[in-house]
């Protein structure tokens, strides 16, 4: 009985895609996962609880979101450094503002707890999505697979918009699956109808009626995704193409699917509503910066975009293993091209499962080729890639000779899990080290809180502080001063403003800059002071230097 149930629940979706019924090894894996699901989920949950340390993983983008959220909570509007902000999508800053007000604290601990809860919620949505799509054993296995994926695990502890965006995407997919594709079967775990034990798999029935919360998932998930990241435009395009696909397929069968058309119109209306209330564009005739950059700058420099894509982005994805790291947890020297090809192949294969899934995956990969390729930008399609990988292993098992095919498939299955778990263990070890900032990013930010305390104690609230590259956003949030990096000096005038200079260790870029960016970097803060014939006061306060800093942090007043 333990093996019979998974056979029924996985055979039907596999048959729908003309794939052979899975053989003994996949059945056993699913049966074992299903039989021990409570223990499996408990083990995954413990991995995440052990990883939680309540410490901010200092990062420039999250510092920007936190600064805007703090300003919103303080009644200063959607601003950054006293100016209306037109870059960061409003979803995460609004969330942080609500948490700052609700808990009446400037601590990031509530935000970190919410992020962890979002991670658990995404795993719950993963379970429901594949419970609807393929049955409980598959849902258990896929949920555990997502839980032990390094890229997903890592961003459950980052204050970035990637995880909330994934939450919205997964909620939308759950609603979409339940409303448009869920079919009642004889052994449907959501009904009381007993299974027909004479069948090798469950008999499909008419489409099951959607539950009330499925509509909340569909509408609320899309709204959440739209508010979080510029990748919402890719999601919008994927939904539009999927609706068109459905309409064309329905027209060829002589039956138009009005439900898909209505969803397409609702999504378009929700997008227009977001554009209308988007705080980035309020009281401004210009487009927000992301959209302006795409429509004006990228389109005006197509040759440079193509050159960047061919010589930088595509090699990053395949040669240097961005796709491999997102899927398998690490860069595999000598096999990065193979891992990248697998990810692309799985994305195409998803078209045969659900056109929306495949279109979403392929458009996301296309976006990475055109824009900046980072493993965290692959995160929104990782849950679907995990399912595609499992389906591929089931197919491969049935194509190989039974004598040794099971060993190949078992090796691929276990190997993919082990590489991710090994990298997860690195994050867990890093999270548990004390003091945390002395070890995070090789101690780069170890002195940051002390430097922020120095600025708060030695400079007025209205101070402008010139800093080194990669420091501005972080120091702006920590010190509540306007910390400006090279190229941001604008119309600063030490004769009418209180301007300070913070010198300290500089950090080299680990990756080449975009080829579209200006080749000549802006002058450093000390060089800018020298170029304008300004003078520096004697050092203010004490110098600060962590053991990992190559030079000390020092504060000076800039004098005309």
C-alpha positions in Angstrom: 0.0 0.0 0.0 2.8 2.4 0.8 4.1 2.2 -2.9 0.7 2.0 -4.6 -0.5 5.5 -3.7 2.5 7.3 -5.2 2.1 5.3 -8.4 -1.4 6.6 -8.8 -0.6 10.1 -7.9 2.4 10.6 -10.2 1.3 8.5 -13.2 -1.6 10.7 -14.2 0.4 13.9 -14.8 3.2 12.0 -16.4 0.8 10.4 -18.8 -0.6 13.8 -19.7 2.8 14.7 -21.1 3.3 11.4 -22.9 6.0 10.3 -20.5 6.4 6.7 -19.4 5.1 5.7 -16.0 8.0 6.0 -13.5 9.7 2.8 -12.6 10.6 1.3 -9.2 13.3 3.8 -8.0 11.2 7.0 -8.4 8.2 5.2 -6.8 10.3 4.1 -3.9 11.8 7.6 -3.4 8.3 9.2 -3.4 6.8 6.5 -1.1 9.7 6.9 1.4 9.3 10.7 1.3 5.5 10.5 1.8 5.7 7.9 4.6 8.2 10.0 6.5 6.9 13.4 5.5 6.4 14.8 9.0 10.0 13.8 10.0 11.3 15.3 6.7 9.5 18.6 7.1 10.7 18.8 10.7 14.3 18.3 9.7 14.0 21.0 7.0 12.4 23.3 9.5 15.2 22.8 12.0 17.8 23.6 9.3 16.2 27.0 9.0 15.7 27.7 12.7 19.3 26.8 13.3 20.4 29.2 10.6 18.5 32.1 12.1 20.6 34.5 14.2 18.7 37.8 14.2 21.6 39.6 12.6 21.4 41.9 9.6 23.4 40.5 6.7 24.7 43.9 5.7 24.0 44.6 2.0 23.7 47.8 0.0 20.2 47.1 -1.5 18.7 46.1 1.8 20.2 49.3 3.4 18.3 51.3 0.7 15.0 49.5 1.5 15.5 50.0 5.2 16.4 53.7 4.8 13.2 54.4 2.8 11.1 52.3 5.2 12.5 54.3 8.1 11.7 57.6 6.3 8.2 56.4 5.6 7.7 55.4 9.3 9.0 58.8 10.4 6.5 60.6 8.1 9.1 61.8 5.7 7.5 60.2 2.6 9.0 58.0 0.0 12.4 59.7 0.2 16.1 58.9 0.4 18.6 61.5 1.6 15.9 64.1 1.6 14.8 63.6 -2.0 11.9 61.8 -3.6 13.1 58.3 -4.5 12.4 56.9 -8.0 14.4 53.6 -8.1 13.5 51.0 -5.5 10.1 49.3 -5.9 7.8 50.2 -3.0 6.8 46.8 -1.7 9.6 46.0 0.6 10.1 49.6 2.0 6.4 49.7 2.8 6.7 46.4 4.6 9.7 47.7 6.6 7.9 51.0 7.4 4.9 49.0 8.7 7.2 46.9 10.9 9.0 49.9 12.3 5.7 51.5 13.3 4.1 48.3 14.6 6.9 47.3 16.9 8.1 50.9 17.6 11.7 49.9 17.2 14.5 50.6 14.7 15.8 47.0 15.1 15.8 44.8 12.0 14.8 41.7 14.1 11.1 41.9 13.3 11.9 42.2 9.5 14.3 39.2 9.8 11.6 37.1 11.5 9.1 38.1 8.8 11.5 37.0 6.1 11.9 33.6 7.7 8.2 33.2 8.0 7.9 34.1 4.3 10.4 31.3 3.6 8.1 28.8 5.4 5.1 30.2 3.6 6.8 29.7 0.2 7.5 26.1 1.2 3.8 25.7 2.1 2.8 27.2 -1.3 5.2 24.8 -3.0 3.5 21.9 -1.2 0.0 23.1 -2.2 1.0 23.8 -5.8 2.3 20.2 -6.4 -0.4 18.7 -4.3 -2.9 20.1 -6.8 -0.7 19.3 -9.7 0.6 15.8 -9.0 -0.5 14.5 -5.6 0.9 14.4 -2.1 4.1 12.3 -2.6 5.3 14.6 -5.3 4.4 17.6 -3.2 6.4 16.3 -0.2 9.4 15.6 -2.3 9.3 18.9 -4.1 8.9 20.9 -0.9 11.8 19.1 0.7 13.8 19.7 -2.5 13.1 23.5 -2.3 14.0 23.5 1.4 17.5 22.1 0.8 18.2 24.4 -2.1 21.1 26.7 -1.2 19.9 29.8 -3.1 16.4 29.6 -1.5 17.9 28.9 2.0 20.3 31.9 1.8 17.7 34.5 0.9 15.4 33.6 3.7 17.9 35.5 5.9 18.5 38.5 3.6 16.5 41.7 3.8 16.0 41.8 0.0 13.0 41.8 -2.3 13.8 38.5 -4.0 12.0 36.3 -1.4 8.8 38.4 -1.1 8.7 38.5 -4.9 8.9 34.7 -5.0 6.1 34.5 -2.4 3.9 36.5 -4.7 4.8 34.4 -7.7 4.1 31.1 -5.9 0.8 32.3 -4.5 -0.2 33.4 -8.0 0.8 30.0 -9.4 -1.2 28.2 -6.7 -4.3 30.2 -7.5 -3.8 29.7 -11.2 -3.4 25.9 -10.8 -6.5 25.6 -8.6 -8.7 27.7 -10.8 -7.7 26.6 -14.3 -6.1 23.2 -14.0 -7.2 21.4 -10.9 -9.0 18.2 -11.7 -10.9 16.0 -9.2 -9.7 12.4 -9.2 -10.8 9.3 -7.4 -8.0 9.6 -4.9 -8.0 13.4 -4.6 -6.6 14.2 -1.2 -8.9 17.2 -1.0 -12.1 15.1 -1.4 -13.7 12.3 0.6 -14.1 10.0 -2.4 -12.2 6.7 -1.9 -9.7 5.6 -4.5 -10.4 2.9 -7.0 -7.7 0.3 -6.1 -8.2 -1.6 -9.4 -6.6 1.2 -11.4 -2.9 1.9 -11.8 -3.6 5.6 -11.6 -6.4 7.9 -10.6 -9.3 8.6 -13.0 -9.6 12.3 -13.9 -13.0 13.9 -13.5 -14.4 17.3 -14.4 -12.5 20.3 -13.2 -12.9 20.8 -9.4 -14.4 24.0 -8.1 -11.9 26.5 -6.8 -11.9 27.4 -3.2 -12.4 31.0 -2.1 -8.8 31.3 -1.0 -7.6 30.3 -4.4 -8.8 33.6 -5.7 -7.0 35.4 -2.9 -3.8 33.6 -3.9 -4.3 34.5 -7.5 -5.0 38.2 -7.0 -3.0 38.8 -3.9 0.0 36.9 -5.1 0.1 39.0 -8.3 -0.3 42.2 -6.4 2.5 41.3 -4.1 4.8 40.4 -6.9 4.1 43.6 -8.8 5.0 45.7 -5.8 8.3 44.0 -5.1 10.7 43.9 -8.1 11.1 45.1 -11.7 10.9 41.4 -12.7 7.2 42.0 -12.4 7.3 43.2 -16.0 8.7 39.8 -17.0 5.9 38.0 -15.0 3.3 40.3 -16.7 4.7 39.3 -20.1 4.7 35.6 -19.2 1.0 35.8 -18.1 0.1 37.7 -21.3 1.8 35.1 -23.5 0.2 32.3 -21.5 -3.2 33.8 -22.0 -2.5 34.2 -25.7 -1.3 30.6 -25.8 -4.5 29.4 -24.2 -6.7 31.5 -26.5 -5.0 30.2 -29.6 -5.2 26.6 -28.4 -8.9 27.1 -27.5 -9.6 28.6 -30.9 -8.0 25.7 -32.7 -10.3 23.4 -30.7 -13.3 25.6 -31.4 -13.7 26.5 -27.7 -12.6 29.9 -26.5 -11.4 30.0 -22.8 -13.0 33.1 -21.5 -11.6 32.6 -18.0 -8.0 33.0 -19.2 -9.0 36.1 -21.1 -10.6 37.6 -18.0 -7.5 36.9 -16.0 -5.4 38.6 -18.6 -7.6 41.7 -18.5 -7.6 41.7 -14.7 -3.8 41.5 -14.6 -3.5 44.4 -17.1 -5.9 46.4 -15.0 -3.9 45.6 -11.8 -0.7 46.7 -13.5 -2.2 50.0 -14.6 -3.5 50.6 -11.0 0.0 50.0 -9.7 1.5 52.5 -12.1 -1.1 55.0 -11.0 -0.3 54.6 -7.2 3.4 53.9 -7.5 5.1 56.3 -5.1 8.2 56.4 -7.3 6.4 58.3 -10.0 4.0 60.4 -7.9 4.4 64.2 -8.4 6.8 63.5 -11.2 6.3 63.7 -15.0 9.2 61.3 -15.6 9.2 57.5 -15.5 10.7 55.6 -12.5 14.4 54.9 -12.9 14.2 51.2 -13.8 11.6 51.8 -16.5 13.3 54.9 -17.8 16.6 53.0 -17.9 15.0 50.2 -19.9 13.0 52.2 -22.3 15.4 55.1 -23.0 18.9 54.0 -22.2 18.9 50.3 -23.2 16.9 50.7 -26.4 19.1 53.6 -27.4 22.3 51.5 -27.0 21.2 48.1 -28.5 24.7 47.4 -29.9 26.3 47.9 -26.5 23.6 45.8 -24.9 24.2 43.0 -27.4 28.0 43.3 -26.8 27.5 43.1 -23.1 25.2 40.1 -23.4 27.6 38.1 -25.6 30.9 39.0 -23.8 29.7 39.3 -20.2 26.3 38.0 -19.3 26.2 34.8 -21.2 29.6 33.7 -20.0 28.6 34.6 -16.5 25.5 32.4 -16.8 27.2 29.4 -18.4 31.0 29.5 -18.2 31.2 30.9 -14.6 28.2 28.9 -13.4 25.5 31.3 -12.3 22.8 28.9 -13.5 24.6 25.9 -12.0 25.0 27.7 -8.6 21.3 28.6 -8.5 20.2 25.0 -9.3 22.9 22.8 -7.7 24.3 25.1 -5.1 27.8 25.6 -6.4 29.9 26.3 -9.5 31.1 23.0 -11.0 34.4 23.5 -12.7 34.3 21.7 -16.1 30.6 21.1 -15.9 29.2 24.7 -15.7 28.1 24.6 -19.4 26.4 21.2 -18.8 24.6 22.6 -15.7 23.5 25.7 -17.6 22.3 23.6 -20.5 20.2 21.5 -18.1 18.6 24.6 -16.7 17.7 25.9 -20.2 16.5 22.4 -21.2 14.3 22.1 -18.1 12.8 25.5 -18.9 11.7 24.3 -22.3 10.4 21.1 -20.9 8.2 23.0 -18.5 6.3 24.2 -21.5 4.9 20.7 -21.9 3.7 20.7 -18.3 2.2 24.2 -18.0 2.8 26.8 -20.7 2.8 29.5 -18.1 5.6 27.8 -16.1 7.8 27.3 -19.2 7.2 30.8 -20.5 8.0 32.3 -17.1 11.2 30.3 -16.8 12.4 31.1 -20.4 11.6 34.8 -20.1 13.5 35.0 -16.8 16.5 33.4 -18.4 16.3 35.9 -21.3 16.1 38.7 -18.8 19.3 37.5 -17.1 21.1 37.4 -20.5 20.1 41.0 -21.3 20.5 42.5 -17.8 22.6 41.5 -14.8 23.1 37.7 -14.3 23.0 36.9 -10.5 22.0 33.6 -8.9 19.4 35.3 -6.8 17.7 36.5 -10.0 17.2 32.8 -10.9 15.4 32.3 -7.5 11.8 33.0 -8.9 12.0 30.0 -11.2 13.9 27.6 -8.9 10.8 25.9 -7.5 9.7 25.0 -11.1 13.2 23.9 -12.1 13.2 21.5 -9.1 10.1 19.9 -10.4 11.5 19.8 -14.0 14.7 18.2 -12.6 12.6 15.4 -10.9 10.5 14.8 -14.0 13.7 14.6 -16.0 15.2 12.0 -13.6 12.0 9.9 -13.9 12.2 10.0 -17.6 15.9 9.2 -17.6 15.4 6.2 -15.3 13.1 4.7 -17.8 15.4 5.3 -20.8 18.5 3.7 -19.3 19.0 0.0 -18.9 17.5 -1.2 -15.6 20.8 -2.9 -14.6 22.7 0.3 -14.0 20.3 3.1 -14.8 19.0 3.2 -11.2 22.6 4.0 -10.0 23.0 6.9 -12.5 19.7 8.4 -11.5 20.2 7.9 -7.8 23.7 9.5 -8.2 22.3 12.6 -9.9 19.4 12.9 -7.4 21.6 12.5 -4.4 24.5 14.5 -5.9 22.2 17.5 -6.6 20.9 17.5 -3.1 24.3 17.0 -1.5 26.0 19.9 -3.3 23.2 22.2 -2.1 23.3 20.9 1.5 27.0 21.3 1.6 26.7 25.0 0.6 23.8 25.5 3.1 26.1 24.2 5.8 28.5 27.0 5.0 25.8 29.6 5.5 24.7 27.9 8.7 28.3 27.9 10.0 28.6 31.6 9.1 25.3 32.5 10.8 26.4 30.8 14.0 29.8 32.5 14.3 30.2 35.1 17.0 30.6 38.0 16.7 28.7 37.8 13.4 30.0 40.9 11.6 33.6 39.9 12.3 33.2 36.9 10.0 30.4 37.9 7.6 31.9 38.7 4.2 35.4 38.2 5.6 34.9 40.9 8.2 34.3 43.6 5.7 31.6 45.2 7.8 33.1 44.5 11.2 33.6 48.2 12.1 30.5 49.6 10.5 28.4 50.0 13.6 31.2 51.7 15.5 31.8 54.1 12.5 28.0 54.8 12.5 28.2 55.6 16.2 31.1 58.0 15.5 29.1 59.8 12.9 26.0 60.2 15.1 28.1 61.5 18.0 30.4 63.9 16.0 28.2 65.2 13.2 24.8 67.1 13.2 21.7 65.4 11.9 21.8 67.5 8.7 25.4 66.5 7.9 26.6 65.3 4.5 29.3 62.7 4.7 31.5 61.8 1.7 32.4 58.1 1.7 34.2 55.5 -0.3 32.4 53.4 -3.0 30.0 50.7 -1.7 29.6 52.4 1.7 27.0 55.2 1.1 23.7 53.3 1.4 24.9 51.2 4.4 26.3 54.2 6.3 23.2 56.3 5.5 21.0 53.7 7.1 23.2 53.0 10.1 24.2 56.6 10.9 21.0 58.4 9.8 23.3 60.9 7.9 23.5 61.5 4.2 26.4 59.4 3.2 27.4 60.1 -0.5 29.6 58.0 -2.7 31.8 59.2 -5.6 29.7 60.6 -8.4 26.9 61.7 -6.0 28.4 64.9 -4.8 26.2 67.0 -7.0 26.0 70.6 -5.9 27.6 70.1 -2.5 29.1 73.4 -1.1 31.0 73.2 2.1 30.6 77.0 2.5 26.8 76.6 3.0 26.5 73.0 4.2 28.2 70.9 6.8 30.2 68.4 4.8 32.4 65.7 6.2 34.8 63.2 4.8 35.0 59.6 6.0 38.1 57.8 4.8 38.7 54.1 5.3 39.3 50.8 3.5 38.1 50.6 -0.1 36.7 47.4 -1.5 37.5 46.1 -5.0 34.8 44.8 -7.3 34.7 41.0 -7.5 33.0 41.2 -10.9 33.6 43.4 -13.9 31.4 46.5 -14.3 28.8 46.7 -17.0 30.2 47.6 -20.3 27.5 50.2 -20.8 28.5 52.1 -17.7 31.0 55.0 -18.3 34.6 53.7 -18.6 36.0 56.5 -16.5 35.0 56.1 -12.8 34.0 59.2 -10.8 36.7 60.6 -8.6 37.0 59.2 -5.1 35.9 61.4 -2.2 39.4 62.5 -1.2 40.2 63.3 -4.9 37.0 65.3 -5.2 38.0 67.4 -2.2 41.4 68.0 -3.7 40.1 68.8 -7.2 37.8 71.5 -5.7 40.6 73.0 -3.6 38.8 72.3 -0.4 40.6 71.7 2.9 40.3 69.2 5.7 40.1 69.9 9.3 42.1 67.9 11.8 40.8 64.4 12.5 37.5 64.4 14.4 37.0 61.8 17.1 39.0 58.6 17.3 40.0 56.4 14.4 38.4 53.0 14.1 40.0 49.9 12.6 38.7 46.3 12.8 41.3 43.5 12.6 40.2 42.8 9.0 40.4 46.4 7.8 43.5 47.3 5.7 43.4 50.9 7.0 41.6 52.8 9.7 38.3 54.8 9.4 38.9 58.5 10.0 36.5 61.5 10.0 37.3 65.0 8.9 35.4 68.2 8.3 35.5 69.6 4.7 36.3 73.3 4.7 36.0 75.8 1.8 
